Amino acid sequence: MALENSIRERIATEVIKTLVSRFDSFPEDASQNRNAPFHKAFLNAFTDKFEGKVSDIPFFISLSSWLQGLNTTLGQTFFENISHHISHGEKREYTSGRLGNLKITQSQRNHISKIIADLSTSTKSPDLDAENQLLFTNYNDALIDAMDFSADVFILDDDTVCAIELKSVKPNSGEMKGEKQKILEGKAALYREFPNKNVLFYMGFPFDPIVNTENESETSFDKDRFLGQIINMTKYFDKNETLVASELWDFLSGDTQTMEQILEIINTISTVDFLDKYNYLTVNANRANQRYKDILAEWFLFSELELIGNDQIIKNRIAGDRKLTRIYNKQAFESNNSKKGTYRFDRYNELKSLL
């Protein structure tokens, strides 16, 4: 089923913001601004591998750095924001510096310690149902602070509380033991904080990097294969504690073909003429032109398209009002460095209220 237009628009605005920020930092000419003598020295050994593929080593080094920046943006911002839009969830941090630590019982802590010890020594294999049975019990002993934990995506329903930790598809070596303990403590704390609700806590991976796109769909996944190549993943985690690729995105949306639709939006906007189209939308004088409307429609910018369709009505209703006139005259996208490329939904809401 197709995503709602409002969600498609939110995804599109995240894509636009991400692309604008990456264009600003793209290494057009790396020869004058990238001194990496150690990298270049080591890369001499790979000269034969680069032949016919890489002709400009300084640019290659700068591009690698730029690509790492894109990876960071996707991992720390883009995937999280998209997850919130399609699930109507939020980020929550139960830490001493944010919402405060939740409580667990000493018995729950003891069970967590035993679970971690058994998994570390391979005395037991991960078993989600058995572990939950130990944690989801109303013990009547002393309460203590749970360790800090956060959920990149937190969804609260009438009968369920769900937390998801979004992870890189290549987690750091040795990370799984700590992640398992954090999730166990998080589940125990959420069980106490939200009584009578079903508690779910997952690790989510946005795609499966091992997929061979020549004979597999880029949205497909092989969970056993993927989890098996992460160091200590299957030692500490039941595969039912994880959501991978399209499984993750469909879980968040509650529907099917979600990852496919996200990629379709990205591919529609991310074209070689993106910057030309974006710059066109930042010139207010272009609002009366058909091309302006065509770009808005192509990029799923339904809110701005609505304002353009009611432009004359809005002009009539703001006549003589200095505040509303200034809001109307703002560009559709933020232009300052920290928010550059962000669609101004606050402007839309002010002008929409006039209709």
C-alpha positions in Angstrom: 0.0 0.0 0.0 1.3 3.5 -0.9 2.6 5.7 1.9 0.4 8.7 2.7 1.3 11.9 0.9 2.1 13.6 4.1 4.7 10.9 4.9 6.1 10.9 1.4 6.5 14.7 1.6 8.4 14.3 5.0 10.7 11.8 3.4 11.3 14.0 0.4 12.2 17.0 2.6 14.8 14.8 4.5 16.3 13.8 1.1 16.5 17.4 -0.1 18.1 18.6 3.1 20.6 15.8 3.0 21.5 16.4 -0.6 21.9 20.2 -0.1 24.3 19.6 2.8 26.4 17.1 0.8 26.6 19.4 -2.2 28.1 22.1 0.0 30.9 19.8 1.1 31.6 18.0 -2.2 35.3 18.1 -3.1 35.2 19.8 -6.5 39.0 20.4 -6.5 40.9 18.4 -3.9 44.4 19.3 -5.2 44.6 22.4 -3.1 42.9 21.4 0.1 43.8 17.8 0.9 47.2 17.0 2.3 47.3 13.3 3.2 50.9 12.3 2.8 50.6 9.0 4.7 47.5 8.0 2.8 49.2 8.8 -0.5 52.3 6.9 0.4 50.4 3.8 1.3 48.3 4.0 -1.8 51.4 3.7 -4.0 51.2 0.0 -3.3 47.8 -0.1 -5.0 48.7 1.8 -8.2 48.1 -1.2 -10.4 44.7 -1.7 -8.8 43.7 1.9 -9.5 44.8 1.9 -13.1 41.9 2.8 -15.4 39.7 3.4 -12.4 41.3 6.2 -10.3 43.4 8.8 -12.0 43.4 11.5 -9.3 44.6 10.2 -5.9 44.1 13.5 -3.9 40.5 13.7 -5.2 40.0 10.0 -4.4 41.2 10.6 -0.8 38.9 13.7 -0.5 36.0 11.8 -2.0 36.5 9.0 0.5 36.3 11.5 3.3 33.2 13.0 1.8 31.6 9.6 1.5 32.3 8.9 5.1 30.5 12.1 5.9 27.5 10.9 4.0 27.6 7.6 5.9 27.6 9.5 9.1 24.7 11.7 8.0 22.6 8.7 7.0 23.4 6.8 10.1 23.0 9.6 12.7 20.2 11.7 11.1 18.6 10.5 8.0 17.6 6.9 8.9 16.4 8.1 12.3 14.2 10.9 11.0 12.7 8.7 8.3 11.9 6.1 10.9 10.1 8.7 13.0 8.1 9.9 10.0 6.8 6.6 8.8 6.2 5.2 12.3 4.9 8.4 14.0 7.5 7.5 16.7 10.1 9.6 18.5 13.5 9.4 20.1 13.7 8.9 23.8 16.7 8.9 26.1 16.2 7.5 29.6 19.4 8.9 31.0 20.4 11.0 34.0 20.9 14.0 31.6 17.6 13.7 29.7 14.4 12.0 31.0 16.1 10.5 34.0 16.9 6.9 34.8 14.0 4.4 35.1 13.9 1.9 37.9 14.4 -1.9 37.9 14.3 -4.4 40.7 17.4 -6.0 42.2 16.0 -9.3 41.0 15.8 -8.1 37.4 19.4 -6.9 37.6 20.5 -10.2 39.0 18.8 -12.1 36.1 20.4 -9.7 33.6 23.8 -10.4 35.0 23.2 -14.1 34.9 21.9 -13.9 31.3 25.0 -11.9 30.2 27.4 -14.3 32.0 25.8 -17.4 30.4 25.9 -15.9 26.9 29.5 -14.7 27.4 30.6 -18.2 28.3 28.3 -19.8 25.7 26.7 -21.8 28.5 23.4 -20.8 26.9 22.3 -19.6 23.6 20.2 -16.4 23.2 16.5 -17.2 23.8 14.2 -14.2 23.6 11.2 -15.9 25.2 13.2 -17.4 28.1 14.9 -14.1 28.8 11.7 -12.1 28.7 10.1 -14.5 31.2 12.8 -13.7 33.7 12.6 -9.9 33.2 8.8 -9.5 32.9 7.9 -10.5 36.4 6.6 -8.3 39.2 9.4 -8.8 41.8 8.8 -7.1 45.2 12.3 -6.4 46.2 14.4 -3.2 46.2 14.3 -0.7 43.3 17.5 0.5 41.8 18.4 2.8 38.8 18.5 1.1 35.5 21.6 1.9 33.4 21.3 4.7 30.8 19.6 3.6 27.7 18.0 5.3 24.7 15.7 4.3 21.8 16.3 5.9 18.4 12.7 5.0 17.7 10.2 4.9 20.5 6.5 3.9 19.8 3.8 3.9 22.4 0.5 2.3 21.6 -2.5 1.4 23.8 -1.2 -2.1 24.5 2.5 -2.1 23.4 5.6 -0.1 24.0 8.3 -0.6 21.3 11.9 0.6 21.3 14.3 0.3 18.4 18.0 0.9 18.4 19.2 1.7 14.9 22.6 0.3 14.1 25.2 0.6 11.5 25.3 -2.4 9.2 29.0 -2.8 10.2 29.0 -2.4 14.1 32.2 -2.1 15.9 33.9 -5.3 17.0 33.1 -6.1 20.6 30.0 -4.0 20.7 27.4 -6.7 21.0 27.8 -7.6 24.7 27.3 -4.0 25.8 24.3 -3.6 23.5 22.7 -6.8 24.8 23.0 -5.6 28.4 21.6 -2.2 27.6 18.6 -3.7 25.8 18.0 -6.2 28.7 18.0 -3.3 31.2 15.9 -1.2 28.9 13.2 -3.9 28.6 13.2 -4.5 32.4 12.8 -0.8 33.0 10.1 -0.3 30.4 8.2 -3.3 31.8 8.0 -1.5 35.2 7.4 2.0 33.7 4.5 0.8 31.4 2.6 -1.9 33.3 0.2 -4.1 31.4 1.8 -3.3 28.1 3.7 -5.7 25.8 7.3 -4.6 25.7 9.4 -5.0 22.5 13.0 -3.9 22.0 14.8 -4.5 18.7 18.1 -3.7 17.0 17.3 -2.3 13.6 19.6 -2.4 10.5 18.5 -0.2 7.6 19.7 -2.5 4.8 21.6 -5.8 4.2 25.0 -4.9 2.6 25.8 -8.5 1.6 22.9 -8.7 -0.9 24.2 -9.4 -4.4 22.0 -7.1 -6.5 22.7 -9.0 -9.7 20.4 -11.8 -8.6 18.7 -10.4 -5.4 16.6 -7.3 -4.9 18.5 -4.4 -3.2 15.7 -4.4 -0.5 15.9 -8.1 0.2 17.9 -9.6 3.1 19.2 -12.9 4.4 19.0 -12.5 8.1 21.0 -15.6 9.1 23.8 -14.6 6.7 23.8 -11.0 7.7 23.8 -11.5 11.4 26.4 -14.3 11.1 29.0 -11.9 9.7 28.7 -9.5 12.7 31.2 -10.4 15.4 29.4 -12.0 18.4 26.0 -11.0 17.1 24.5 -14.5 17.2 26.3 -15.2 20.5 24.3 -12.5 22.3 21.2 -11.9 20.2 18.2 -14.1 19.3 17.5 -13.2 15.6 13.9 -12.3 16.7 15.4 -9.3 18.5 16.5 -7.8 15.2 14.9 -6.2 12.2 16.8 -6.1 8.9 16.3 -4.1 5.7 12.7 -4.2 4.4 11.7 -6.1 7.5 12.6 -3.0 9.5 10.9 -0.5 7.3 7.7 -2.5 6.9 7.6 -3.0 10.7 7.8 0.8 11.2 5.2 1.6 8.7 2.9 -1.3 9.5 2.6 -2.0 5.7 4.5 -3.6 2.9 6.9 -2.3 0.2 8.0 0.5 2.4 11.8 0.4 1.7 11.0 0.3 -2.0 8.9 3.5 -1.7 11.6 5.3 0.3 14.2 4.4 -2.4 11.8 5.5 -5.1 11.5 9.0 -3.5 15.3 9.2 -3.1 15.9 8.2 -6.7 13.3 10.6 -8.0 14.9 13.6 -6.3 18.6 12.6 -6.4 19.4 13.3 -10.1 22.2 15.1 -11.8 20.0 18.2 -12.2 19.0 18.3 -8.5 21.0 21.4 -7.6 19.6 23.3 -10.6 16.1 22.4 -9.6 16.7 23.2 -6.0 18.2 26.6 -6.8 15.1 27.3 -9.0 12.8 26.7 -6.0 14.7 29.2 -3.9 13.9 32.1 -6.2 10.5 33.6 -5.2 10.0 35.2 -8.6 9.7 31.7 -10.1 6.6 30.8 -8.1 4.3 31.9 -10.9 6.0 29.7 -13.4 4.8 26.2 -14.4 8.3 24.8 -14.0 8.1 25.7 -10.3 4.9 23.7 -9.9 6.3 20.8 -11.9 9.3 20.5 -9.6 7.2 20.7 -6.5 5.0 17.9 -7.8 7.9 15.8 -8.9 9.6 16.2 -5.5 6.4 15.3 -3.5 6.2 18.8 -2.0 2.5 18.8 -1.6 2.3 21.5 1.0 4.1 24.1 -1.1 2.1 23.1 -4.1 -1.1 23.8 -2.1 0.2 27.3 -1.2 1.0 28.0 -4.9 -2.5 26.8 -5.9 -4.0 29.3 -3.5 -1.5 32.0 -4.1 -3.9 34.8 -5.0 -6.2 34.0 -2.1 -3.2 34.2 0.3 -2.1 37.5 -1.3 -5.5 39.0 -0.8 -5.7 38.0 2.8 -2.2 39.2 3.8 -2.6 42.6 2.2 -1.6 45.3 4.6 -0.4 42.8 7.2 3.4 43.4 7.7 4.0 40.2 9.6 2.2 37.9 7.2 3.7 39.6 4.2 7.2 38.9 5.6 6.3 35.3 6.2 4.9 35.0 2.6 8.1 36.5 1.2 10.4 34.0 2.9 12.0 31.4 0.7 10.4 27.9 0.9 13.7 26.5 2.3 16.0 27.6 5.1 19.2 29.2 3.8 21.4 29.5 6.9 24.2 26.9 7.2 22.9 24.9 10.2 19.4 24.4 8.6 20.2 24.9 4.9 17.8 22.9 2.7 15.2 22.4 5.4 11.6 23.0 4.2 9.9 25.7 6.2 6.8 23.9 7.5 6.3 26.8 10.0 5.8 29.2 7.1 3.4 26.7 5.4 1.3 26.4 8.6 1.0 30.2 9.0 -0.1 30.7 5.4 -2.3 27.6 5.4 -4.2 29.0 8.3 -5.4 31.8 6.0 -7.2 29.5 3.6 
